[in-house]
């Protein structure tokens, strides 16, 4: 089965599972984060692991079957919808 893994990261990129192929990435945003999106093919595994050395901050980590639809909602400190992806 194939999955889509996406996240924003500041710092060192983690070690990804074997079989992960980069779909797209972005330029670093003004806050120092960069967006990555991967396709991961999994056969017979019961878990997926990310690991690394050094310091990083992960944001909006998403993992879902390839072809599935997912919507993420972001709210500001006043609980008002500020973004929908």
C-alpha positions, 0 to 999 in steps of 0.5 A: 500500500502507498501512503503520502507523508507531508510535513513542515520542518525547521532544522535537520531532515529526519531519516525516512523509511526506505522506499520514500520518494520525494514528491515536492518540497518548497523554499524555506518560508520567512519563519525558517520552515520548509515543506516536504511531501513524500510517497511511501510504499509499505509492504507488510509493515505495521508502523512507519518510523521517522528518526534523526539526529540533531534538532528539528521542529516538525509541524503539520505532520500528515500521513494518509493513504495515497488517493485519500482526501484530507482537510486540515483547518488552522485557527488563530488565537481567537479560535477563528479559522485562518486557513484551510488546506 
